[in-house]
């Protein structure tokens, strides 16, 4: 049977289409299949492994590894000038995906009767192994968006589909796992978490292979090491990041998002365990709140073209702030009525969050272009690695801070899913407060710091295109002159 003809663009590459978007979505699906259980980590280590505040302290400690790990790997990727058969980013993803098969499971080794010092070593070692492989995969993956296409609408499509991949990677475990890893008394069964993490690592590996096979790099970058080319300067790259307002604004918004999503994750589980007394259905309720992301996805390309990414994301942050205010002041009681009000607030909150999520990665793609526009160098790996570092810092520091507050409010890990009524009520307000802070940080980052609106983004892309055309013409003229002489 004859193969279907492949449409090519003006540069001779396969024309951008749905295949590219689905392949890119598969990458974040894979990342989140490895990452999805992180929301369960605090419950695992406080209720099953009984570390309580030791866990909060250790979670801060391992962020030191994050501080070294993310920018280090990002700078290594940027400085790597070797020629690969496909692309250096894809090569790093392939290598890291192998380690993720067991990396996630290392965070959930079930030894509840081990001495406290041994549990602490198990946690730190497991987290370091997982985090190293996750960074090797995630930093190059995020950098790919700006290389698959430089068309703003294509990037919006990739960002939206990445969000769908992320959503699928989160929702599937979120809905299915509570029915598997919790018993009838609302308590976590740690051995089941370990098995689930191992299986999710295998699924992530297969998804990454699909993404690698179906990804086309259309934005050429010169990776060859020229004799007269300046060496990569990691300190200069770090300095450029601090002056990159779009990168700073997008990063602040992402940190806020993860304080809500990850910081509140432990308190939300306790809310359903001890306040609503229905932890197994918590995933279904959370899935309902994520529907707006799915609803908006088919329209994001047209909305970005008409209104702009910054404009859309800022509007979404305002909606989220309104919903969080309602979550704080409305009568969310520990019964079905209260749960319905909670679901309604989360749904409205997620409308705003979903708008931002769908364009968030496209905004980072523009921030990478901004780096080249203002400073003359792309530095994809470093810009994305620093962005990723602060995201991961929020993913670690947020839950640690939330757990410290929870303990101060009376939470006792040994009580598992049976906290006192007073503590359960405090968790109800803590969850609302964390989501409110999250939305406020998103508004500040997107509305006040990020400075690439629709008009400025168009001007940046036009000037970058002109620079590349001029550089190409100069190179051609030089080659012609050399040949004549």
KOLLO-810439 format. One line per field, with one value per residue (C-alpha): residue number from 1; residue in one letter; x, y, z. Coordinates in steps of 0.001 Angstrom, whole numbers, plus 524288, in hexadecimal, padded with zeros to 5 digits. Example, Ala and Ser with C-alpha at 12.3 -4.5 7.8 and 13.67 -1.06 7.14 Angstrom:
<rs>
n	1/2
res	A/S
xx	8300C/83566
yy	7EE6C/7FBDC
zz	81E78/81BE4
</rs>
This chain:
<rs>
n	1/2/3/4/5/6/7/8/9/10/11/12/13/14/15/16/17/18/19/20/21/22/23/24/25/26/27/28/29/30/31/32/33/34/35/36/37/38/39/40/41/42/43/44/45/46/47/48/49/50/51/52/53/54/55/56/57/58/59/60/61/62/63/64/65/66/67/68/69/70/71/72/73/74/75/76/77/78/79/80/81/82/83/84/85/86/87/88/89/90/91/92/93/94/95/96/97/98/99/100/101/102/103/104/105/106/107/108/109/110/111/112/113/114/115/116/117/118/119/120/121/122/123/124/125/126/127/128/129/130/131/132/133/134/135/136/137/138/139/140/141/142/143/144/145/146/147/148/149/150/151/152/153/154/155/156/157/158/159/160/161/162/163/164/165/166/167/168/169/170/171/172/173/174/175/176/177/178/179/180/181/182/183/184/185/186/187/188/189/190/191/192/193/194/195/196/197/198/199/200/201/202/203/204/205/206/207/208/209/210/211/212/213/214/215/216/217/218/219/220/221/222/223/224/225/226/227/228/229/230/231/232/233/234/235/236/237/238/239/240/241/242/243/244/245/246/247/248/249/250/251/252/253/254/255/256/257/258/259/260/261/262/263/264/265/266/267/268/269/270/271/272/273/274/275/276/277/278/279/280/281/282/283/284/285/286/287/288/289/290/291/292/293/294/295/296/297/298/299/300/301/302/303/304/305/306/307/308/309/310/311/312/313/314/315/316/317/318/319/320/321/322/323/324/325/326/327/328/329/330/331/332/333/334/335/336/337/338/339/340/341/342/343/344/345/346/347/348/349/350/351/352/353/354/355/356/357/358/359/360/361/362/363/364/365/366/367/368/369/370/371/372/373/374/375/376/377/378/379/380/381/382/383/384/385/386/387/388/389/390/391/392/393/394/395/396/397/398/399/400/401/402/403/404/405/406/407/408/409/410/411/412/413/414/415/416/417/418/419/420/421/422/423/424/425/426/427/428/429/430/431/432/433/434/435/436/437/438/439/440/441/442/443/444/445/446/447/448/449/450/451/452/453/454/455/456/457/458/459/460/461/462/463/464/465/466/467/468/469/470/471/472/473/474/475/476/477/478/479/480/481/482/483/484/485
res	X/X/X/X/X/X/X/X/X/X/X/X/X/X/X/X/X/X/X/X/X/X/X/X/X/X/X/X/X/X/X/X/X/X/X/X/X/X/X/X/X/X/X/X/X/X/X/X/X/X/X/X/X/X/X/X/X/X/X/X/X/X/X/X/X/X/X/X/X/X/X/X/X/X/X/X/X/X/X/X/X/X/X/X/X/X/X/X/X/X/X/X/X/X/X/X/X/X/X/X/X/X/X/X/X/X/X/X/X/X/X/X/X/X/X/X/X/X/X/X/X/X/X/X/X/X/X/X/X/X/X/X/X/X/X/X/X/X/X/X/X/X/X/X/X/X/X/X/X/X/X/X/X/X/X/X/X/X/X/X/X/X/X/X/X/X/X/X/X/X/X/X/X/X/X/X/X/X/X/X/X/X/X/X/X/X/X/X/X/X/X/X/X/X/X/X/X/X/X/X/X/X/X/X/X/X/X/X/X/X/X/X/X/X/X/X/X/X/X/X/X/X/X/X/X/X/X/X/X/X/X/X/X/X/X/X/X/X/X/X/X/X/X/X/X/X/X/X/X/X/X/X/X/X/X/X/X/X/X/X/X/X/X/X/X/X/X/X/X/X/X/X/X/X/X/X/X/X/X/X/X/X/X/X/X/X/X/X/X/X/X/X/X/X/X/X/X/X/X/X/X/X/X/X/X/X/X/X/X/X/X/X/X/X/X/X/X/X/X/X/X/X/X/X/X/X/X/X/X/X/X/X/X/X/X/X/X/X/X/X/X/X/X/X/X/X/X/X/X/X/X/X/X/X/X/X/X/X/X/X/X/X/X/X/X/X/X/X/X/X/X/X/X/X/X/X/X/X/X/X/X/X/X/X/X/X/X/X/X/X/X/X/X/X/X/X/X/X/X/X/X/X/X/X/X/X/X/X/X/X/X/X/X/X/X/X/X/X/X/X/X/X/X/X/X/X/X/X/X/X/X/X/X/X/X/X/X/X/X/X/X/X/X/X/X/X/X/X/X/X/X/X/X/X/X/X/X/X/X/X/X/X/X/X/X/X/X/X/X/X/X/X/X/X/X/X/X/X/X/X/X/X/X/X/X
xx	80000/8056C/808D8/8007F/8071A/80C99/80A12/81665/817A0/81FE4/82C19/82A8F/825CE/81936/80E6F/80A5C/7FDC8/7F640/800C0/80A6B/800D7/7FD30/80B7C/80EDD/80325/80809/81497/80DB1/80493/810EF/816CA/80A7A/80909/815E5/8123D/803F5/8069B/80E13/80139/80029/80E12/80AD6/7FFF6/808EF/81412/80BE2/800BE/806D9/81563/8128B/81CEC/81413/81C4E/828AC/822C9/82090/82EB1/833FC/82BAC/8327F/83FC9/83DCA/83A9F/8492A/84B33/84105/84887/8549F/84DC0/844F8/84DFD/8598E/852CA/84D28/85AB8/86043/855E6/858B3/8676E/86633/86A8A/86B68/86422/8594B/851EE/8450D/84677/84DB1/84133/83ADC/84722/846F8/8387D/83B00/845B9/83E11/831BC/838DB/83C36/82E41/829A9/82E8F/8310B/82326/821F9/82E43/82669/81CA2/824C6/81B6D/8230D/81A6B/82122/82EDA/835E9/8337D/84168/83FDB/832F6/83974/8445E/83A7A/832C0/83E6C/84500/8385B/834E6/8427D/8425F/834D4/8376C/8440D/83DA0/83184/839E7/841B6/834AA/82CDC/83688/8391A/82AA4/826A3/83110/82B9B/81F79/82741/82DF2/8225E/81CD8/81EF1/81108/8095F/7FCF1/80482/80ACB/7FD8B/7F8CA/8049A/802B4/7F443/7F6D6/801C9/7F7D6/7EED1/7F9E7/7FCC5/7EE62/7ED51/7F9AC/7F3EA/7E586/7E6E4/7EEE0/7E6C4/7DA08/7DEAA/7E8C7/7E025/7D7DD/7E447/7ED61/7E387/7DC5C/7CE4B/7D299/7D80E/7E61A/7F14D/7F6F0/80537/808CE/7FEAE/8047F/811DC/80C4B/8046B/81088/81839/80D75/80C16/81AB7/8193C/80DC4/815DD/820F8/817D1/8119C/81EE8/822B8/8165A/81975/82799/8239B/81986/82071/82605/82F85/82C94/833D3/84214/84C49/85AC6/86034/86D48/878AE/87F7E/88D86/88A0C/87D4B/87D22/87C7A/86FC4/86FEF/866B6/867FC/8648A/858EF/8544C/855BE/84DD4/842E8/841D6/84001/83627/82914/82078/82804/82730/818AB/8156D/81D8B/816CD/8098D/80DE8/812DA/80598/7FEA9/80672/8047F/7F60C/7F73A/8021B/8022F/7F3D4/7F477/7F6FB/7ECDE/7E2EC/7E4B8/7E2DB/7D6F6/7D0B0/7D56F/7D0D6/7C7A2/7BF8F/7C2E1/7C3BB/7D1E3/7CF9E/7C728/7D08B/7D6BA/7C9AD/7C67F/7D3DD/7D1F2/7C509/7CC26/7D5CB/7CB68/7CD2A/7DAD2/7D521/7C9F9/7D2F4/7DD2D/7D694/7D539/7E275/7E905/7DE78/7DDCC/7EC87/7EC3A/7E166/7E4CB/7F2DC/7F8C0/7FB98/7EE19/7E75A/7EFB0/7EDA1/7DEE9/7DF7B/7E6A5/7DBE6/7D184/7D95A/7DA6E/7CBAD/7C989/7D360/7CCB6/7C004/7C6ED/7CAFB/7BDEB/7B35C/7AD89/7B4EC/7AF5D/7B3BA/7A84F/7A3A2/79F2C/7AC7A/7B330/7AAE8/7AE91/7BCD6/7BBCE/7B583/7C057/7CAC9/7C43E/7C462/7D25B/7D62C/7D02D/7DA14/7E50F/7E1D7/7E2EE/7F076/7F510/7F186/7FA86/804C6/80EBC/80CDB/80FEB/81CA3/81FAE/81E2F/826D6/83198/83024/83090/83DC6/842EE/83C36/84208/84F04/85267/8529B/847BA/84C7A/8405A/84584/84998/83D3E/8347E/83CDC/83BDC/82D4B/82C47/83478/82B65/81FA1/82584/8296A/81B16/81753/82028/82031/81178/80D97/8180E/81303/804EF/80865/80EE3/80285/7FA1D/801C2/800B9/7F203/7F17C/7F38F/7F92B/7FE1E/7FC66/7EDB8/7EDA2/7E017/7D9DC/7DDC8/7D57D/7C9EE/7D11B/7DCF8/7D46B/7CDAC/7DADF/7DEDB/7D2C7/7D766/7E5B6/7E268/7DADA/7E5DB/7F03F/7E84F/7E624/7F4C0/7F70C/7EDA5/7F32C/80102/7FC46/7F5EE/80243/80B24/8028A/7FC37/80701/8142E/812B6/81442/811F2/80433/7FEB8/80495/81231/812A5/80FB9/81A4F/8242D/8216F/82273/82F91/8351C/830E9/8376F/84409/84492/841FF/84CDB/85650/85330/8555B/86258/866F7/86326/86A23/8765E/8766D/87492/87FC2/888B2/88597/888B7/895B2
yy	80000/80D51/81693/822BD/82EB0/837F9/8467D/84EB1/85CF1/86737/862CD/8549D/84FA2/84836/8525F/85596/84EDC/84710/83C7B/8462E/84A95/83CC9/838AB/84463/841A3/833B0/83949/84080/834F2/82D0F/83755/83796/828E0/82977/835D5/83336/82BE7/83751/83C64/82F9C/8308F/83879/82F1A/82369/828BC/82E68/824A5/817F4/819F8/822A0/82D23/838FF/84559/83DD1/83CB8/84B64/84DFF/843DA/84940/85650/84F8D/84887/85580/8587C/84D6B/853DB/86093/859BD/8501F/8586D/863A9/85A41/85127/85CAA/86292/85544/8541C/861EB/85F81/85256/854B8/84689/84254/83871/8305D/83728/84244/84404/846FB/83A6D/832D1/8378D/83454/82685/8244F/82A16/8226D/815AF/81A27/81E84/8105D/80E43/81C59/81F10/8123C/815AF/8206A/8168B/80B52/805BA/8033C/808F2/80121/805D0/80ECB/81D38/81FBB/81508/81ABF/827F5/82212/81A86/826DD/82F83/8251A/821B5/82FD6/83324/827A7/82AFF/83992/837BF/82F85/83822/8442E/83D7D/83B3E/8474F/85250/84E11/84B08/858D3/85E87/8573D/85FC9/86B4B/8624E/85AD6/8674D/875F4/8792C/87F2A/8779A/86AC8/86D69/8704E/86347/85C2F/862E5/85F5A/8513C/85088/854BC/849DF/8402F/84559/844AD/8368B/832F6/838CE/8354D/826D4/823EE/82DC5/826C5/818A8/81852/81C54/81034/807ED/80DEF/81137/80741/807D2/80FBA/81AF1/8168F/81560/807DE/80AC9/7FE13/800DC/80E60/80868/7FF04/809EA/8129F/807C9/80557/813E0/81496/80A3B/811AA/81E39/81768/812B1/8201E/8269F/81D26/820CD/82F45/82DD0/82632/83057/83D2C/845C1/850E6/85C24/86779/86565/86834/8676D/85D37/85BCF/8610F/86B60/86F5A/87DC6/87BAF/88095/87612/87448/87C97/8773A/8834F/88C5C/883A8/88449/8931A/893DE/88C2D/895EE/8A0DC/8992B/89ED8/89542/889D1/88F99/8927C/8851C/87ECD/8866D/88252/87422/8748E/879C0/86F24/8646A/86A0E/867FF/85AE1/8549F/85CB7/85A2E/84BFD/8462A/84EC4/84B54/83CCB/83EF6/8476C/83BEE/83200/838C9/843E9/83E51/83024/82B9B/82ACB/820B0/82A28/83593/8327B/832CF/84001/8454D/84019/8477B/853FE/851DA/8513A/85F99/85C8C/85262/85B5D/866AB/85E97/85E6D/86D40/8714A/8734C/87CCA/88399/885C5/88B0A/89493/898D4/894DC/88BAD/89581/89B6A/88E29/88952/895D0/894F1/886E7/88B0C/894D9/88A2F/88160/88C2B/88DF2/87F46/87E82/889B2/88200/875F7/87DCA/88431/87AB3/8708A/8643F/85AC7/84C8D/846B7/844F5/8532F/85813/84EE4/85432/8623B/85E2D/857AA/863DE/86CA5/8635B/862EC/871D5/8723D/86841/8705E/87AF8/87159/869DF/87626/878B1/86A8A/869A0/874ED/873C9/86C18/87479/88024/87993/87727/885CA/88855/8802F/8885A/894A5/89033/88F91/89C60/8A421/89D4F/896E4/888D2/87ED6/876C9/86E21/8644B/86E42/8768D/86AB4/86436/87015/870F5/8626A/863F3/86E11/865E0/85A2B/86284/86634/857F3/85488/8608F/86296/85555/85683/863D4/85F07/8533E/85BD5/86429/857EA/852B7/8600E/85F29/851ED/84801/83B0B/8316C/825C2/8285A/8258E/82804/82AD9/838A3/83FC6/84806/85481/850DC/84CED/85A42/8611D/8594F/85E76/86C8B/86964/863AA/86FFE/878D7/87179/87249/880E8/8838C/87B60/8837E/89054/88C65/888AD/89600/89D32/8950E/8958C/8A2DC/8AB1B/8A4B7/89D86/8A82C/8A186/8A4F6/8A18D/8AD9A/8AC1D/89D91/8A03B/8AAB4/8A18C/8967C/89FB5/8A528/897AB/892FC/89EC0/89C45/88E30/8920A/89C3F/89278/88874/892A1/896DF/888C6/88659/892B0/88F07/8817C/8873E/890FD/88650/87DB3/888A2/88BB2
zz	80000/7FC39/80729/808CB/80302/80D26/80AFD/80C34/80FFE/80919/81064/80C7C/819AD/81BFC/81CD2/82AB8/82E82/83890/8389C/83E62/848CB/84CE0/84D65/855E7/85EA2/8606D/8661F/8711D/872F8/87577/87E8E/886B4/88726/88E7B/895D4/89929/8A5C8/8ABA0/8B116/8B8AE/8BDC4/8C9EE/8CDEC/8CB46/8D385/8DE95/8DFF9/8DB0B/8DDE5/8E9E2/8E7BA/8EA02/8EB4B/8E7E3/8DA59/8D962/8DD3D/8D3C1/8C8BB/8CA75/8CAC3/8BDD6/8B759/8B8CD/8AF27/8A673/8A769/8A20C/89937/8907B/88C67/88BA1/88227/87A9B/878D8/87505/86A6F/8657A/8656F/85E89/85071/84C31/8401F/84274/8388E/83BC1/84585/8525D/859FB/8551A/85873/86687/8679F/862B1/86CBE/87820/8750E/877F2/885B7/8885B/88784/89563/899AA/89E0D/8A564/8AD2B/8B3E6/8B947/8BEB0/8C908/8D59B/8E06F/8EB42/8E7EB/8F19D/8EFD2/8EB16/8E0C4/8DC0E/8DA92/8D24F/8CA13/8C764/8C3F0/8BB76/8B475/8B1D9/8ACCD/8A349/89E3A/89D51/895AD/88B1A/88ADB/88868/87DAB/876DB/87A77/877A3/86975/867A4/86B6B/86281/856C0/8557A/8502F/84640/840B8/83AD2/83BDB/8379F/84322/83FC8/83ECA/84BEE/851DD/84C83/85227/85F45/85F87/85BDD/865BE/86FDE/86B40/86CA4/87A2F/87D97/87908/88075/88CCE/88B7C/88869/894B3/89C6C/8996B/8997F/8A462/8B002/8ADAC/8ADFF/8B819/8C2F9/8CB57/8D05E/8DC52/8D3E3/8D6A1/8CCCF/8C983/8C6BE/8BFC4/8B54A/8B2FF/8B022/8A5FE/89FB3/89EB2/897F1/88DF2/88B50/8888B/87DF4/87809/877EB/870A0/865D8/86456/86301/85840/850C9/85256/84DCF/841B6/83D78/84085/835A7/838AF/82F42/835BC/83279/83CE1/83A42/84392/83CF2/844BE/83C99/83F42/8405D/847C3/855D9/8602B/86768/873C8/87E0F/886C9/87B96/87857/88685/8863B/879C1/88034/88B5D/88148/87944/87DEA/87674/87C3E/889F7/888AB/8831F/88DDA/898BF/8934D/89285/8A087/8A4B0/89D07/8A3B1/8B133/8AE88/8A7AB/8AFBD/8BC2A/8BE67/8B9E8/8C766/8CE1F/8C37B/8C60B/8D4A2/8D161/8CA65/8D45A/8E0B3/8DCCA/8D19C/8D58B/8C761/8C2D3/8B821/8B074/8B205/8A4DA/89DD6/8A3BC/8A004/8923E/89153/894F4/889D4/87F37/87B66/87664/86D35/86922/86566/85E27/850A4/850FB/85663/84921/84489/851BE/851EB/8440C/84792/85565/8585D/86277/86D40/86C21/86D1D/87876/8806F/87E7E/88348/88FA6/892D4/89188/89AAA/8A4DB/8A4E7/8A6B7/8B1F1/8B8E7/8B816/8BD71/8C96A/8CC90/8C7E9/8D161/8CD7D/8D789/8D9CE/8D25C/8C45F/8C36F/8C7B3/8BE35/8B301/8B696/8B755/8A9F3/8A42B/8A961/8A456/89708/895C0/89AFE/890CA/885D8/888CE/88B4C/87EE0/87685/87C18/87B31/86CD1/86920/873D8/86C01/85FF7/868C0/86CCB/85E6F/85C50/86839/861E8/8558B/85DFA/86321/8552F/85189/85CCC/85F6C/8526F/85784/85890/8643E/863B9/86D7B/877B6/876BB/87791/8821A/88B00/88878/88B5F/897B7/89D9A/899C3/8A08D/8AC2B/8AD9F/8ABF3/8B764/8BFFE/8BE50/8C40D/8CE9F/8D2DC/8D227/8DA90/8E4CA/8E544/8E5F6/8F1A6/8F822/8F5F9/8FCCC/8F1D8/8F6C6/8EC95/8F5AB/8F5F8/8E748/8E19A/8EEC3/8F29F/8FCB9/8F859/8FC1E/8F3FF/8E881/8E8CD/8E8EF/8DCF5/8D5FC/8D7D1/8D56B/8C81B/8C467/8C923/8C178/8B4F7/8B726/8B8BC/8AC8F/8A456/8A98A/8A5A4/89815/89656/89A9A/891DA/885CB/886EC/88CE6/889E2/87CE6/87294/8657A/86159/853FD/84D5E/85341/8503A/841E2/84160/847D0/83E3E/83289/8370D/839EE/82C80/82637/82DC3/82956/81B45/81BFD/8221D/817AB/80CEB/812F0/813C1/805A0/800FA/80899/802BF/7F522/7F70E/7FC34/7F09A/7E6F0/7ED55
</rs>
